[in-house]
Each structure stands twice: as structure tokens, then as C-alpha cells.
Amino acid sequence: MPDLFKITNVLDKLPKWQRHITVFLSGVLASLALPPADVWPVLFVAFPVLVLMLDVVGRQAISPVAKLRASFVCGWLFGFGYFIVSLYWIGAAFLVEADKFAVLLPFAVAALPAGLAIFWGLATGLSMLAWRPGINRLLVLATVFTGFEWIRGHIFTGFPWNTIGYTSSGMGDVEQLAAFSGLYGVTFFVLICSFAPVLLFARQRDHAVIRILLSTLVAVWLLGNIRVFLGRFDVSPTDLTVRVVQPNIEQAKKWNRKFRAENIDKYFELSSTKPKSETGDPAGFDVLVWPESALPALFDEDPVLQARVAGLLPENTFLVMGSQRRERKLTPSGRQNRFYNSVLAVDSNGQVVGNYDKFHLVPFGEYLPGEKWLKPLGLRKIVALPGGFSSGPGARTLQIGKLPAFSPLVCYEIAFGNQVVDHNNRPDWIINVTNDGWFGKTAGPYQHLAQARFRAIEQGLPVVRAANTGISALIDPYGKIIKSLKLGKAGIFDAQLPKSIPRTVYARYGDLAAFGQIVSILMILTGLTNWSARVKKPGKRHNSDI
């Protein structure tokens, strides 16, 4: 093998602007590992480039402040490239009503990625404080990077979309690690493995460390496949038949009064038909699931719609639907309305017998942060409700009739790992209703589906996902899709709900399990590095400064 150390000399000689372009493009490359592309091998190129660029900063910076500033810029540029490509689809929501919201498009496609990239810039900047030769710098960077990914997912209500751990979705069951350590444990593991090729650039390559990292990746892949294979014998269908409806109503038409009757009729027509390639009673289901904000009305205040649902549902069956809900309250200042983005459970008499209110609201979508200051600047939320939506109390388990207890979630609430169920009252399954119609046929719905699959793995619970335009799916507790409907297609499917499996390690301990995994890996790799250094021949000079 040629001495790859010489390649780093090229990086040292590059002008600063060329290094900045290189690290930005490396972030763009890393984004291709996410769904729907799932080209995960690019991680083994993109992240080593980031590390090597940080090495250049460490060698060339003339002062500690300059070093911190330059390393922050490296991480920020890498993150900006990653997020501006992987989140481009958010801009589609601002074009649904372009006359009102197109002015906010630059914020969606540039300002948001720029803000998210700050977390990665802070990660590389702080890592530089402990930047040392050899594998130590990789361990520090992976640890600090994972920590800032966790912060990004929690601070200011959190935005964990496209966390690095989701790049494992295409790695062939490496994602099964999430059952033990969750998204952030997978994030750390992916990072440390992606950094491994950097060790090939050292003058004295530590082959033992390289081998153990690559062997561990193969082992996790193999064990993940074994877990899924054995899961086939562990997961059996229940007697509950679920029907999922995907109406594929364009967002521009969804709330247009001209199409109100047509949109409502579409739900009832689809719900009463027989799925293609299937036999049996067209009404042969136990629970019917409609997506987020299904009907353009306040269902619990509309007797006509309630009567139509009563005529649709067979006896002893239920409808679980996304719907807006209003609470009227009398205050000293007069009557006030509070609106909620909710999930309603409706019985065969058309009566609401249970409800859940979304608690993770979408900033700038369902509410405007700092409205008092931002509204005068021309910023506004996309959903046109006075005051926006109110937030519900949190995750809740609903027990409706004889249905297995379930945890309802609205839209991107499925992205928040350990907050998707009430841990004091564990459900048997999860229902996620969403409206990805805002984003058309972009990468967004595929990324959203990947998050739902992760939650199934983490919690050991099946997930039923009903989406307006797709991708609707039934997911087993190992994250495998049993049935689905394609993006941008109207249709329904019937499927028997699979049984849940016992609580996973992550379901029991949450992010503490990720912390335990990270500490264990750090101890093992540090011990291995020390052992490798001791067995080298004494008196021989080794330079692993790359």
C-alpha cells in the first residue's frame, strides 16, 4: 500500500477558499447517505475529509483563538452542505400558497440549514480543544459530535431531523442497534466507523484499531440481520385488522372551499372499497385510520359528518383520524378559542370516544416563535389560525373499546425518540397520522418514513402510519415494512396488526442506554490503543500525527 500520508501535503498547500469549498462539498456528499438515496458508503469519504481538514487547522493555526475559529468554520461548512441538500424539500411548503409565503423561501432553504450547521461547528470547535494525534482525536470528535446532535434534538423544543444515525437506514440492519442504544447510540457508532479510514493516513498505521472498527461494523450488521431473522418467529399477527386510507389530496386543494365536498367524499369512497388483489368483505376491518387533519372541518362539532361516519363504520369498529379540535373558554376578557392539532377516536355511532392533542408543534408551521417580535418583521406561520395551535400535555396511551392500547402521534412527533410513548403506560402499538402533502414528491416523506421505522425498532412496537399523500405504511416492531402505499398515490390497504415484542433496552433506559454504549466503546478503543502502543518495538519512532 502506498504511503497515503503524502496526500495530506496537498491539503496543507490548498488556499483557504479551496479548503472551504472542499469541506462544504464533503457535507453535500454525506447527505447522500440519507433516504431516499441511501448511498451510505459516501460517509467513509466525507467524514475523513472533515477530519483531515481539521488536522490542517491544527497544524496551521497560529493561535488558540484562530484554531477555534477555523475549526468552527470547518464544521459549519460541512453541516451547511449536509443540511442544505438534505432539507431542500422544506421549501416546497412555502410554495403551496406562494403569493403569501414565497418571501419566506430563502429562510427555509438557507437560513434553517445555516442555523442547524452551528451545532456541528460548535462540535468541531470544541473538539479542537482536545485535538491530539492518532485515534484520540477521532474518539473526541465522535463523542462531542454526538453530544451536539443530542442537543440539536432537544434545545428550543428540538429539531432532530436527519440526525447522523438515520444514515444507517440503508446499511442493511445496522439500524437494529437502535433497539439497544437508540438514535444517538447509532449516531456515535456510525461516526466512529466513518472516521476509521483516517487512520490509513497516518505514517504508522494502527492496523489493529482499523481492523476492530471494521470488524465491529460487520458484526453489528450481521447481528442485526440475525435479530430480524429470528424476529420472524417472534412476531405473529394479532386478530386486529387495520385499514389505512391515503387520499392523496393536493395541499393547495385540501382547504379550498371549492373542493370541500369532493375531498370529504374521497375519504368515504376509499374507506368503503375493497383493497386491490384482496378478497373478502370490503368493510372487513376493526379500525380505520385516516391521516392528519383529514377532513376540512371540526369533526366533533359537525353532526352531519358524525352521521356519515356512523353509516360508514360497521358495528364495534372504530375510526382513528387526524382532526383539528377547538376548545371554547370564557375568560374575564371574553370568549376565547384554543385550537389543537389532534387525533380523534370515533366509535361506530359516530361519537368521539377519545382524543389526543399534539404537543410537539412545528415552529413557523403551527406556531410562530417570538410572535411579538417576528410578526412586525413580516414573518408568519404557515397554518392560518388566530394565535396558532395550542400544545397538548404530552405522550398519551389511548384505550378504546377492545382495541389494543395505542400511542397516537401527529406528524413529526415521530421524530422524537424517547418521547413517542407514555412510559408509565406502555401501549401495544403506535399510530402516526401525518400530512406530507406540503412537500410533494420530494425526499421529505422518505426521511419521515425512516424515522417511523426507527421508532418501531427503538420501542419494539408496530407502527401504523397514515399519510395524506404518502408514504403510508404498516411497520413491524423490527422496523420492517409489512405493507405500504406509494408516494403520490391514492389508495388503501388492509393488514393484520403484528404483536409487539417485550420492551427493548432502549425502551427501558432511554438515552442512558446510548450513554452506556458510548462509554463502553471509548473504553474498549482506548484500551486497545494503549495495548497496541505497548507491543510496538521499543526504540522505534512512530509518528501518528495524522
C-alpha positions, -999 to +999 in steps of 0.1 A: +000+000+000+014+034-009+021+059+019-011+079+019+004+104+043+018+123+013-018+131+002-022+153+033+005+176+020-019+185-008-044+197+017-018+218+035-010+236+003-046+244-007-057+280-004-082+286+024-111+292+000-104+258-018-104+240+016-137+257+025-153+245-008-139+210-003-153+206+032-187+221+021-188+196-008-179+168+017-210+177+037-231+176+005-217+142-002-225+130+033-262+139+028-265+113+001-263+086+028-298+096+039-331+083+025-342+081-002-307+078-018-292+056+010-257+058-005-241+051+028-205+043+016-201+081+009-197+085+047-163+068+046-151+096+023-170+126+035-162+124+072-125+115+068-122+147+046-137+167+076-111+152+100-082+158+076-093+194+072-094+198+110-059+183+111-048+211+087-063+237+110-045+221+140-012+224+121-016+258+106-035+279+131-012+305+147-032+310+179-057+291+200-084+316+190-076+313+154-077+275+158-111+275+174-125+299+148-111+279+118-123+246+132-158+260+138-159+272+102-149+237+090-177+221+110-202+248+100-195+245+063-197+207+064-230+209+082-244+236+059-236+214+029-253+184+046-284+202+057-290+225+026-292+194+004-310+170+028-336+196+038-342+213+005-377+199+004-389+221+033-391+250+007-419+232-011-443+240+018-437+277+012-448+273-024-482+258-017-495+294-012-467+311-030-484+345-030-483+346+008-452+326+017-427+326-011-410+355+005-400+331+033-384+306+009-349+319+015-353+312+052-365+277+046-338+267+021-308+286+035-313+301+070-326+269+086-296+248+074-273+276+084-287+276+119-286+238+122-250+238+110-240+259+140-243+228+162-218+210+140-195+240+140-196+240+178-189+203+178-157+207+157-146+238+175-149+223+210-132+191+197-102+211+187-096+219+224-086+183+229-072+176+194-044+151+197-025+128+173-039+093+164-072+078+173-078+100+203-090+129+181-115+106+164-129+095+197-132+130+210-148+143+178-173+114+177-183+119+213-187+157+211-204+155+177-230+130+191-235+153+221-243+182+199-267+161+178-285+153+211-286+190+220-300+198+185-327+173+191-338+188+224-330+225+227-357+251+218-382+221+216-357+203+194-353+195+157-336+161+154-344+157+117-317+139+097-295+131+127-265+112+115-278+079+129-305+079+102-278+073+076-278+037+088-313+032+072-297+018+041-269-002+058-288-035+059-300-038+095-272-019+112-301+002+124-312-027+147-286-013+171-313+013+179-331-013+199-302-012+224-290+024+223-314+044+203-308+070+176-279+087+194-261+054+201-264+046+164-251+081+156-220+076+176-214+042+161-218+054+125-195+084+132-166+064+147-168+038+119-169+066+093-138+082+108-119+049+106-104+054+071-085+085+085-062+060+103-049+049+069-034+084+065-010+080+095+027+075+090+024+045+112-009+029+106-025+012+136-039-018+118-053-034+149-076-004+156-087-003+119-094-040+119-115-039+151-136-009+138-143-025+105-150-059+122-173-043+146-193-027+118-196-061+101-205-077+134-233-052+141-246-057+105-246-095+110-262-094+144-288-070+131-297-094+103-299-123+128-321-103+150-345-096+121-344-132+110-352-145+145-379-119+148-399-136+121-406-163+147-412-138+175-437-115+157-471-130+149-502-112+137-530-103+161-567-107+153-570-069+147-574-058+111-563-022+103-574-003+072-552+027+063-566+053+039-543+075+017-564+100-002-536+118-020-553+153-018-531+181-030-523+206-003-535+235-024-569+219-027-572+205+009-587+236+025-601+252-007-639+255-002-645+247-039-631+212-033-646+206+002-673+182-008-651+163-032-623+159-006-647+146+021-664+122-004-630+108-013-624+096+022-657+078+024-654+063-010-619+049-004-628+037+031-657+016+018-639-001-011-621-034-011-583-033-014-569-044-047-558-081-050-577-090-019-609-109-013-634-107+014-658-082+029-650-046+018-659-035+053-639-062+070-617-041+093-616-034+130-601+000+129-599+026+101-571+051+101-572+085+084-543+109+081-536+142+099-563+169+096-582+145+074-615+164+069-617+202+062-639+206+092-641+205+130-654+169+132-665+169+168-687+199+161-703+186+128-733+163+133-736+157+096-701+143+093-706+123+125-737+107+110-718+098+078-691+081+098-717+062+117-731+050+084-696+040+072-683+021+102-696-015+109-707-022+144-679-024+171-653-008+148-635+025+152-621+053+132-589+070+143-584+102+124-564+134+125-586+164+130-584+200+142-602+205+175-614+236+193-619+244+229-640+273+239-632+291+272-647+321+290-622+345+304-626+379+320-617+394+286-644+374+268-648+342+249-615+326+236-609+297+213-580+273+216-572+251+186-554+218+187-540+195+161-555+163+174-562+127+169-598+116+175-611+081+181-646+077+168-669+047+175-695+032+152-721+056+163-700+085+151-692+097+186-658+108+197-647+085+225-611+096+229-587+123+218-551+133+218-536+167+213-502+172+195-476+186+219-445+189+196-457+217+174-438+227+142-421+262+146-431+286+118-456+260+107-481+257+135-469+285+157-446+315+154-418+316+180-414+351+194-445+362+175-445+395+194-412+404+177-412+385+145-447+393+132-439+430+128-409+419+106-433+402+082-428+366+094-458+344+100-468+308+105-480+287+075-512+274+092-536+303+092-552+301+127-555+330+151-528+326+176-517+293+160-522+258+176-520+252+213-498+224+226-511+193+243-498+178+276-476+151+260-475+114+250-506+095+259-518+060+257-554+056+245-576+026+253-606+025+231-631-003+234-615-037+228-587-023+207-551-028+219-539+003+237-521+027+213-500+058+213-512+084+189-487+108+173-492+137+149-468+143+120-432+150+131-437+139+167-425+106+154-390+121+152-386+125+189-371+092+201-379+086+237-410+108+237-433+088+215-450+068+242-461+072+278-435+051+296-458+046+326-485+031+305-468+013+276-491+009+245-492-021+222-487-001+191-482+034+177-505+053+152-488+081+134-510+104+113-494+129+091-498+152+061-467+152+040-487+168+012-470+200+020-438+186+005-449+169-027-428+142-043-395+151-025-371+134-001-391+146+029-417+118+031-390+092+027-370+107+055-402+108+076-409+072+070-373+062+080-379+080+114-411+060+119-391+028+113-365+038+138-392+044+165-406+009+159-371-006+164-364+015+195-396+008+212-403-028+200-437-016+189-455-019+155-463+015+139-493+023+117-486+053+096-514+071+077-502+099+054-523+121+031-501+118+000-478+091+013-459+072+024-485+053+044-472+020+059-476-008+085-442-013+102-434-043+124-416-039+158-383-046+140-387-017+116-397-038+086-424-025+063-452-051+060-475-031+037-473+004+022-487+028-003-465+047-028-459+084-025-484+104-045-509+076-050-544+074-036-554+040-021-560+018+009-546-013+024-558-038+050-534-056+072-533-075+105-516-057+132-484-076+144-479-082+181-454-060+200-423-075+215-410-071+251-395-037+260-362-032+243-331-020+262-337+015+248-374+014+257-363+007+293-335+031+298-339+057+270-308+078+262-290+065+292-285+033+271-268+054+244-245+069+271-236+035+283-228+023+248-206+053+241-186+049+273-181+012+266-168+018+231-145+046+243-131+023+270-125-005+246-109+015+219-087+034+244-076+002+259-069-013+226-048+017+215-028+016+247-022-021+243-011-016+206+013+011+217+029-012+243+035-041+220+054-020+194+091-025+194+109-002+219+132+024+205+114+027+171+100+061+164+063+062+154+046+093+141+008+090+141+002+127+139-023+124+111 
